[in-house]
Amino acid sequence: MLRLAAVLLLGCASSLAQDSERAGIVRGVVLDASDQPVQDSRVRANFTGGFDGIVPSARTDTSGHFVIKGLAWGKWYVTASKEQDGYPDESNGFYGGLSSPAVLVALDTEHAEHTVTVHLGRKAGAIFGSVADAQTGKPVEPCAELRWKDAPHYSWQGYGLLKSGFRVLVPADTDITLTVWLWGYEPWFYGSNDGQDFLRVHAGDQLSIPIVLTPNKDKTRPLTDQELKKMRESISAKGISAYDCGEPPPKP
């Protein structure tokens, strides 16, 4: 048993040593559209081979520089965002669309470090508002989907995307449909005052959208507190901003 334990420990040590040798580094600077450095932006490295976990990231310093360490060998897309100033993370295809400014790097034994320049993408618009029960006025945490009207494969949906009080960035000058649903309620579809079934927000602008959901307990039941708790825990554990809650209902 002692010999077996020693062999296992040596194997673990060897594996850790190999992992440390395979730790790549990406460093660089984030610039805006005027090629000026951007302070306090979030830089993310997204593994192209599929990755389930927290995405490696770093914040830029006062001169716009960043360092992301401990990356495995392989290809990585590097993107930058500054959501507080209206610049979303374009590694999310809903924002990147056809013109994502992602930088691709390939890390291996001969190219263990890369120095890159990353530009912020397009400035977004924003939607904000609240979601409430039509009968009680109480806040509701729904499922939601945002989708490009003219390019439906660009979408973002899930539980946690729109909270009971929300502010969400949307691609600027793009026709976007919005669907909101939850067990025990009639589905809600965005419609403008002039009869359009999509929203459009200019870069830097905001659109207020109050959402009121009508209970429909004859068809389905509302989520229990325990189910809501599990969904929120799933969001926290996965480190993502929206938890999948199935396909949205079809528009009547």
C-alpha positions as CSV (number, residue, x, y, z in Angstrom):
1,M,0.0,0.0,0.0
2,L,2.8,2.4,0.9
3,R,4.5,1.6,-2.5
4,L,1.3,2.2,-4.3
5,A,0.8,5.5,-2.5
6,A,4.3,6.6,-3.4
7,V,3.8,5.7,-7.1
8,L,0.5,7.7,-7.1
9,L,2.2,10.7,-5.5
10,L,5.0,10.6,-8.0
11,G,2.5,10.3,-10.8
12,C,0.5,13.4,-9.5
13,A,3.8,15.4,-9.1
14,S,4.8,14.5,-12.7
15,S,1.4,15.5,-14.0
16,L,1.5,18.8,-12.2
17,A,5.0,19.5,-13.5
18,Q,3.8,18.8,-17.1
19,D,0.8,21.1,-16.5
20,S,3.1,23.9,-15.3
21,E,5.3,23.4,-18.4
22,R,2.2,23.7,-20.6
23,A,1.0,27.0,-19.0
24,G,0.9,29.7,-21.7
25,I,0.7,33.4,-21.3
26,V,-1.1,36.1,-23.2
27,R,-0.3,39.7,-22.5
28,G,-1.1,42.9,-24.3
29,V,-3.0,46.2,-24.5
30,V,-6.6,47.1,-25.1
31,L,-7.4,50.1,-27.3
32,D,-10.5,52.0,-28.2
33,A,-11.7,53.1,-31.7
34,S,-9.2,56.0,-31.5
35,D,-6.4,53.7,-30.6
36,Q,-6.2,55.1,-27.1
37,P,-5.6,52.6,-24.2
38,V,-8.6,51.5,-22.2
39,Q,-8.4,51.3,-18.4
40,D,-10.4,48.8,-16.3
41,S,-11.6,46.8,-19.3
42,R,-12.2,43.0,-19.0
43,V,-10.1,40.8,-21.2
44,R,-11.2,37.2,-21.8
45,A,-9.4,34.2,-23.3
46,N,-11.9,31.7,-24.8
47,F,-10.6,28.3,-25.7
48,T,-11.6,27.2,-29.2
49,G,-11.6,23.5,-28.4
50,G,-14.5,23.7,-26.0
51,F,-14.3,24.7,-22.3
52,D,-16.6,24.1,-19.4
53,G,-15.7,26.3,-16.5
54,I,-14.8,29.9,-15.7
55,V,-13.3,31.7,-18.6
56,P,-9.7,33.0,-17.9
57,S,-9.7,36.8,-17.7
58,A,-7.9,39.9,-16.5
59,R,-8.5,43.6,-16.0
60,T,-6.4,46.2,-17.8
61,D,-4.3,48.6,-15.7
62,T,-4.2,52.4,-16.0
63,S,-2.1,52.1,-19.3
64,G,-4.5,49.6,-20.8
65,H,-2.2,46.6,-20.3
66,F,-3.2,43.1,-19.1
67,V,-1.7,39.6,-18.5
68,I,-3.6,36.3,-18.5
69,K,-1.5,33.3,-17.3
70,G,-1.9,29.6,-16.9
71,L,-3.5,28.9,-20.4
72,A,-3.3,25.4,-21.8
73,W,-1.7,24.6,-25.2
74,G,-4.1,25.3,-28.0
75,K,-5.9,28.1,-29.8
76,W,-7.6,30.9,-27.8
77,Y,-9.8,33.8,-28.9
78,V,-9.0,37.0,-26.9
79,T,-11.7,39.6,-26.6
80,A,-12.1,42.8,-24.5
81,S,-15.2,44.5,-23.0
82,K,-16.1,47.4,-20.8
83,E,-19.8,47.0,-20.1
84,Q,-20.0,49.9,-17.7
85,D,-19.2,52.2,-20.7
86,G,-21.5,50.3,-23.1
87,Y,-18.9,47.9,-24.7
88,P,-20.1,44.3,-24.4
89,D,-18.1,41.1,-24.6
90,E,-18.2,40.1,-28.3
91,S,-17.1,36.6,-27.6
92,N,-20.9,36.2,-27.1
93,G,-22.1,35.8,-30.7
94,F,-25.3,37.8,-29.9
95,Y,-23.0,40.9,-29.7
96,G,-20.2,40.0,-32.1
97,G,-22.5,39.0,-35.1
98,L,-20.6,39.0,-38.3
99,S,-17.7,41.3,-37.3
100,S,-16.3,40.2,-34.0
101,P,-12.9,41.8,-33.2
102,A,-11.5,38.7,-31.5
103,V,-7.8,38.1,-31.7
104,L,-6.7,34.4,-32.2
105,V,-3.5,33.1,-30.6
106,A,-2.0,29.6,-30.7
107,L,0.0,28.5,-27.7
108,D,2.5,25.6,-27.8
109,T,5.9,24.7,-26.6
110,E,7.6,27.0,-29.1
111,H,5.1,29.8,-28.7
112,A,4.4,29.8,-25.0
113,E,3.8,33.6,-24.8
114,H,1.9,36.0,-27.1
115,T,1.7,39.8,-27.0
116,V,-1.4,41.1,-28.7
117,T,-3.4,44.3,-29.3
118,V,-7.1,43.9,-28.6
119,H,-9.7,46.5,-29.7
120,L,-13.0,47.1,-28.1
121,G,-15.9,46.2,-30.3
122,R,-18.9,48.3,-31.3
123,K,-20.6,50.4,-28.6
124,A,-24.0,49.0,-27.7
125,G,-27.4,50.4,-26.7
126,A,-29.2,49.2,-23.6
127,I,-32.6,48.2,-22.4
128,F,-33.7,48.6,-18.8
129,G,-36.9,48.1,-16.8
130,S,-38.6,45.7,-14.4
131,V,-40.6,42.4,-14.6
132,A,-43.7,42.1,-12.3
133,D,-46.7,40.0,-11.7
134,A,-49.8,41.7,-13.3
135,Q,-52.1,40.8,-10.3
136,T,-49.8,41.3,-7.3
137,G,-47.2,43.7,-8.6
138,K,-44.5,41.5,-7.1
139,P,-41.2,41.2,-8.9
140,V,-40.8,38.1,-11.2
141,E,-37.6,36.4,-12.3
142,P,-38.4,35.2,-15.8
143,C,-36.8,33.4,-18.7
144,A,-36.0,35.6,-21.7
145,E,-34.7,35.5,-25.2
146,L,-33.1,38.3,-27.3
147,R,-32.8,37.5,-31.0
148,W,-31.7,39.4,-34.1
149,K,-34.8,39.7,-36.3
150,D,-33.0,39.6,-39.6
151,A,-30.4,37.0,-38.5
152,P,-32.2,34.7,-36.0
153,H,-29.2,32.5,-35.4
154,Y,-27.7,35.3,-33.3
155,S,-29.5,35.0,-30.0
156,W,-29.1,34.9,-26.3
157,Q,-31.6,33.3,-24.0
158,G,-32.0,31.8,-20.5
159,Y,-33.0,32.3,-16.9
160,G,-31.1,35.2,-15.4
161,L,-30.7,37.2,-18.6
162,L,-33.5,39.6,-17.5
163,K,-33.9,39.9,-13.8
164,S,-36.9,41.5,-12.0
165,G,-35.0,44.8,-12.3
166,F,-32.7,44.7,-15.3
167,R,-30.3,46.6,-17.6
168,V,-29.0,44.7,-20.5
169,L,-26.8,45.8,-23.4
170,V,-28.1,45.1,-26.9
171,P,-26.3,45.5,-30.3
172,A,-26.7,49.0,-31.5
173,D,-28.9,49.9,-34.5
174,T,-30.0,46.2,-34.8
175,D,-33.6,45.0,-34.9
176,I,-34.0,42.7,-31.8
177,T,-37.0,40.7,-30.8
178,L,-37.6,40.1,-27.1
179,T,-39.6,37.1,-25.6
180,V,-40.2,36.7,-21.9
181,W,-41.8,33.6,-20.3
182,L,-42.1,31.6,-17.1
183,W,-44.1,28.7,-15.8
184,G,-47.5,29.8,-14.6
185,Y,-47.6,33.0,-16.8
186,E,-48.7,33.9,-20.3
187,P,-45.7,34.5,-22.6
188,W,-44.9,38.1,-23.2
189,F,-43.6,39.5,-26.6
190,Y,-42.1,42.9,-27.1
191,G,-44.2,45.3,-29.2
192,S,-43.5,49.0,-29.8
193,N,-46.1,51.8,-29.6
194,D,-46.1,52.0,-33.4
195,G,-46.8,48.4,-33.9
196,Q,-43.3,47.0,-34.6
197,D,-42.5,43.6,-33.1
198,F,-38.9,44.5,-32.5
199,L,-36.8,47.0,-30.6
200,R,-33.9,49.1,-31.9
201,V,-31.5,51.2,-29.8
202,H,-28.8,53.5,-31.0
203,A,-25.3,53.3,-29.6
204,G,-25.1,54.8,-26.2
205,D,-28.9,55.2,-25.9
206,Q,-31.3,53.4,-23.5
207,L,-34.8,52.1,-24.0
208,S,-37.2,51.6,-21.0
209,I,-39.2,48.4,-21.1
210,P,-41.6,47.7,-18.2
211,I,-42.8,44.1,-18.4
212,V,-45.9,42.8,-16.7
213,L,-46.6,39.0,-16.8
214,T,-50.2,37.7,-16.6
215,P,-50.7,34.6,-14.5
216,N,-52.1,31.6,-16.2
217,K,-52.3,28.8,-13.6
218,D,-54.8,26.8,-15.7
219,K,-52.1,25.7,-18.1
220,T,-49.0,25.4,-16.0
221,R,-47.7,26.0,-12.6
222,P,-45.3,28.6,-11.3
223,L,-41.8,27.6,-10.2
224,T,-41.5,26.8,-6.5
225,D,-39.1,28.7,-4.3
226,Q,-36.9,25.6,-4.2
227,E,-36.7,25.3,-8.0
228,L,-35.9,29.0,-8.3
229,K,-33.1,28.5,-5.7
230,K,-31.6,25.6,-7.7
231,M,-31.7,27.7,-10.9
232,R,-29.9,30.6,-9.2
233,E,-27.3,28.2,-7.7
234,S,-26.7,26.7,-11.2
235,I,-26.0,30.2,-12.5
236,S,-23.5,30.9,-9.7
237,A,-21.8,27.5,-10.0
238,K,-21.3,27.7,-13.8
239,G,-20.1,31.3,-13.7
240,I,-22.5,32.3,-16.5
241,S,-25.0,35.1,-16.8
242,A,-28.0,33.0,-18.0
243,Y,-29.2,29.5,-17.2
244,D,-30.9,27.5,-20.0
245,C,-34.6,27.2,-19.4
246,G,-35.7,25.6,-22.6
247,E,-37.0,26.9,-25.9
248,P,-39.1,30.1,-25.9
249,P,-42.8,29.8,-26.7
250,P,-43.9,30.4,-30.2
251,K,-45.5,33.8,-31.0
252,P,-49.2,33.4,-31.6
